[in-house]
């Protein structure tokens, strides 16, 4: 019960801190909304090109990728929060109390997953306003949100580990920026794999964003549902989670000691 109570309190603390920074809320949603509105309008004729999935609009194709792009960029901001807690002394204060050590990480990770889920809902509502629909209905939407939150949780571990290692918000931001766009554009998030150069197709085939976005797209596009994409996507995300959470726990033990 102590773990749950402490986790809930630290989750609420992280949520209040986020809500009290409206400019952060605005800019965390600004980029994916720009992608959603501008990219889908700019490239709306992509569905006429040979090799594009038949019977699918570019909005239906790209929406899943934009949702994952938001989860990717939002989760990689987690490290800046842990750096702030270290530098302003909050983490040290927690460590001299009876608060559960695991709750310090679980509260932060829970907040990250919650934030990504709410942002994804907002993006989905805007996509629906533009004409997007999820072919698998309400259950499909729930599974999409679960995949996105799980994906965000996996990537939060990378950012938290970097933050605890470097104790520098600037370094976390620089590494996050370095990772986001190459991985995003060398995935199937915004274009089919057949549109890419051969060398980029090889990268896309092992890119975790491609696995996750294919699972989301499989649930949303009409006539494309198959269990295989969801299973492989969740398996890849689970593997990343094990690695990143292991790195996070290792760095957290070093900070605590």
C-alpha positions as CSV (number, residue, x, y, z in Angstrom):
1,X,0.0,0.0,0.0
2,X,2.9,2.4,0.7
3,X,4.2,1.9,-2.8
4,X,0.8,2.7,-4.3
5,X,0.2,5.7,-2.0
6,X,3.6,7.2,-2.7
7,X,3.3,6.6,-6.4
8,X,-0.1,8.3,-6.5
9,X,1.3,11.3,-4.6
10,X,4.3,11.7,-6.8
11,X,2.1,11.2,-9.9
12,X,-0.1,14.1,-8.7
13,X,2.9,16.2,-8.0
14,X,4.3,15.7,-11.5
15,X,0.9,16.3,-13.1
16,X,0.4,19.6,-11.2
17,X,3.9,20.7,-12.2
18,X,3.0,20.0,-15.9
19,X,-0.4,21.7,-15.7
20,X,1.2,24.8,-14.2
21,X,3.4,25.2,-17.3
22,X,0.8,26.0,-20.0
23,X,3.5,27.0,-22.5
24,X,4.9,23.5,-22.2
25,X,1.5,22.0,-22.9
26,X,1.1,24.2,-25.9
27,X,4.4,23.5,-27.5
28,X,4.3,19.7,-26.7
29,X,1.1,19.6,-28.9
30,X,2.1,22.2,-31.4
31,X,4.5,20.1,-33.5
32,X,2.2,17.0,-33.9
33,X,-0.8,19.2,-34.7
34,X,1.3,21.0,-37.4
35,X,2.3,17.6,-38.8
36,X,-1.3,16.5,-38.7
37,X,-2.7,19.6,-40.5
38,X,0.1,20.6,-42.8
39,X,1.6,17.2,-43.8
40,X,-1.8,15.6,-44.5
41,X,-2.8,18.5,-46.6
42,X,0.5,19.0,-48.4
43,X,0.9,15.3,-49.3
44,X,-2.8,14.5,-49.7
45,X,-2.1,13.3,-53.3
46,X,0.4,10.7,-52.2
47,X,-2.3,8.1,-52.3
48,X,-2.4,8.4,-56.1
49,X,1.2,7.3,-56.4
50,X,2.0,3.6,-57.4
51,X,2.9,1.6,-54.3
52,X,0.7,3.5,-51.9
53,X,-1.8,1.3,-50.0
54,X,-5.0,1.1,-52.1
55,X,-8.2,2.7,-50.9
56,X,-6.5,4.7,-48.1
57,X,-6.2,8.5,-47.9
58,X,-2.9,10.0,-46.8
59,X,-4.6,11.3,-43.6
60,X,-5.6,7.7,-42.7
61,X,-2.0,6.5,-43.5
62,X,-0.1,9.3,-41.7
63,X,-2.3,9.7,-38.6
64,X,-0.8,6.7,-36.9
65,X,2.7,7.9,-37.6
66,X,2.0,11.4,-36.2
67,X,0.6,9.8,-33.0
68,X,3.8,7.8,-32.5
69,X,5.9,10.9,-33.3
70,X,4.1,12.8,-30.5
71,X,4.7,9.9,-28.1
72,X,8.4,9.7,-29.2
73,X,9.1,13.4,-28.7
74,X,7.0,13.8,-25.5
75,X,8.7,10.8,-23.8
76,X,12.2,11.9,-24.6
77,X,11.4,15.1,-22.5
78,X,11.2,13.0,-19.3
79,X,14.9,13.4,-18.6
80,X,14.6,17.1,-18.2
81,X,12.2,16.7,-15.4
82,X,14.4,14.3,-13.4
83,X,17.3,16.7,-14.0
84,X,15.2,19.5,-12.5
85,X,14.4,17.4,-9.5
86,X,18.1,16.6,-9.0
87,X,19.3,20.2,-9.5
88,X,16.7,21.8,-7.2
89,X,17.2,19.3,-4.4
90,X,13.8,17.7,-4.6
91,X,15.2,14.2,-5.3
92,X,17.6,14.5,-2.4
93,X,14.8,15.5,-0.1
94,X,12.8,12.5,-1.2
95,X,15.7,10.2,-0.4
96,X,15.9,11.2,3.2
97,X,12.2,10.5,3.8
98,X,10.5,7.1,4.1
99,X,9.0,7.4,0.6
100,X,9.3,4.2,-1.5
101,X,12.3,4.5,-3.8
102,X,10.4,2.7,-6.6
103,X,7.6,5.2,-6.3
104,X,9.9,8.0,-7.3
105,X,10.4,6.4,-10.7
106,X,6.9,5.0,-11.0
107,X,5.2,8.3,-10.3
108,X,7.3,9.9,-13.1
109,X,6.8,7.1,-15.6
110,X,3.0,7.0,-14.8
111,X,2.8,10.7,-15.5
112,X,4.6,10.3,-18.8
113,X,2.3,7.6,-19.9
114,X,-0.8,9.6,-18.8
115,X,0.4,12.7,-20.6
116,X,1.1,10.8,-23.9
117,X,-2.4,9.2,-23.7
118,X,-4.1,12.5,-23.2
119,X,-2.1,14.2,-26.0
120,X,-2.9,11.2,-28.3
121,X,-6.6,11.6,-27.5
122,X,-6.5,15.3,-28.5
123,X,-4.7,14.5,-31.7
124,X,-7.2,11.7,-32.5
125,X,-10.1,14.2,-32.0
126,X,-8.5,16.7,-34.4
127,X,-7.8,13.9,-36.9
128,X,-11.5,12.8,-36.7
129,X,-12.4,16.5,-37.4
130,X,-10.3,16.2,-40.6
131,X,-12.0,13.0,-41.7
132,X,-10.0,10.3,-40.1
133,X,-11.6,7.2,-38.6
134,X,-10.4,4.1,-36.7
135,X,-11.7,1.1,-38.7
136,X,-11.7,-1.2,-35.7
137,X,-13.9,1.1,-33.7
138,X,-13.8,1.9,-29.9
139,X,-11.9,-1.2,-29.0
140,X,-9.4,-0.3,-31.7
141,X,-9.0,3.2,-30.2
142,X,-8.3,1.7,-26.7
143,X,-5.7,-0.7,-28.1
144,X,-4.1,2.2,-30.1
145,X,-3.8,4.3,-26.9
146,X,-2.4,1.3,-25.1
147,X,0.3,0.8,-27.7
148,X,1.2,4.5,-27.8
149,X,1.4,4.7,-24.0
150,X,3.5,1.5,-23.8
151,X,5.8,2.9,-26.5
152,X,6.1,6.2,-24.6
153,X,6.9,4.3,-21.4
154,X,9.7,2.5,-23.2
155,X,11.2,5.7,-24.5
156,X,10.9,7.5,-21.2
157,X,13.4,5.1,-19.9
158,X,16.0,6.3,-22.4
159,X,15.5,9.9,-21.4
160,X,15.5,9.3,-17.7
161,X,18.7,7.3,-17.9
162,X,20.4,10.1,-19.9
163,X,19.1,12.7,-17.5
164,X,20.4,10.9,-14.4
165,X,23.7,10.2,-16.1
166,X,24.4,13.7,-17.4
167,X,22.4,15.8,-14.9
168,X,22.0,18.3,-17.8
169,X,18.8,19.4,-19.4
170,X,20.7,20.8,-22.4
171,X,22.3,17.4,-23.0
172,X,19.0,15.6,-22.7
173,X,17.4,18.0,-25.2
174,X,20.3,17.7,-27.6
175,X,20.4,13.9,-27.6
176,X,16.6,13.8,-27.9
177,X,16.6,16.1,-30.9
178,X,19.4,14.0,-32.4
179,X,17.3,10.8,-32.1
180,X,13.8,12.1,-33.0
181,X,14.0,13.2,-36.6
182,X,16.4,10.6,-38.1
183,X,14.4,7.7,-36.5
184,X,11.1,9.3,-37.5
185,X,11.9,9.9,-41.1
186,X,13.7,6.5,-41.5
187,X,10.5,4.7,-40.5
188,X,7.1,4.0,-42.1
189,X,5.5,6.8,-40.0
190,X,5.0,9.2,-42.9
191,X,5.6,7.3,-46.1
192,X,5.3,3.6,-47.2
193,X,8.6,1.7,-47.1
194,X,8.4,1.3,-50.9
195,X,8.9,5.0,-51.3
196,X,12.3,4.9,-49.5
197,X,15.8,4.4,-51.0
198,X,17.0,0.8,-50.5
199,X,19.4,1.6,-47.7
200,X,16.7,3.4,-45.8
201,X,14.4,0.5,-46.2
202,X,16.9,-1.7,-44.3
203,X,16.9,0.9,-41.5
204,X,13.1,1.1,-41.5
205,X,12.9,-2.7,-41.2
206,X,14.6,-2.7,-37.8
207,X,13.4,0.8,-36.7
208,X,11.2,0.4,-33.5
209,X,9.0,3.3,-34.7
210,X,8.1,1.3,-37.8
211,X,7.0,-1.7,-35.7
212,X,4.9,0.5,-33.4
213,X,3.4,2.6,-36.2
214,X,2.5,-0.5,-38.3
215,X,0.6,-1.9,-35.3
216,X,-1.3,1.4,-34.9
217,X,-1.9,1.7,-38.6
218,X,-3.1,-1.9,-38.8
219,X,-5.9,-1.1,-36.3
220,X,-6.9,2.2,-37.9
221,X,-6.8,1.7,-41.7
222,X,-9.9,0.0,-43.3
223,X,-9.3,-3.6,-44.5
224,X,-5.8,-3.9,-43.0
225,X,-6.4,-5.5,-39.6
226,X,-4.3,-8.6,-38.8
227,X,-3.1,-9.8,-35.4
228,X,0.5,-10.2,-36.6
229,X,1.4,-6.5,-36.7
230,X,0.1,-5.9,-33.2
231,X,1.9,-8.9,-31.8
232,X,5.2,-8.0,-33.4
233,X,4.8,-4.3,-32.4
234,X,4.1,-5.1,-28.8
235,X,7.0,-7.6,-28.7
236,X,9.4,-5.0,-29.9
237,X,8.1,-2.4,-27.5
238,X,8.4,-4.9,-24.6
239,X,12.0,-5.7,-25.6
240,X,12.9,-1.9,-25.6
241,X,11.1,-1.4,-22.3
242,X,13.2,-4.2,-20.6
243,X,16.4,-2.6,-21.9
244,X,15.5,1.0,-21.1
245,X,14.0,0.3,-17.7
246,X,17.1,-1.7,-16.8
247,X,19.3,1.2,-17.7
248,X,17.0,3.6,-15.8
249,X,17.1,1.4,-12.6
250,X,20.8,1.1,-12.9
251,X,21.3,4.8,-13.1
252,X,18.8,5.5,-10.4
253,X,20.6,3.1,-8.0
254,X,23.8,5.1,-8.7
255,X,22.0,8.4,-8.0
256,X,20.5,7.0,-4.8
257,X,23.8,5.7,-3.6
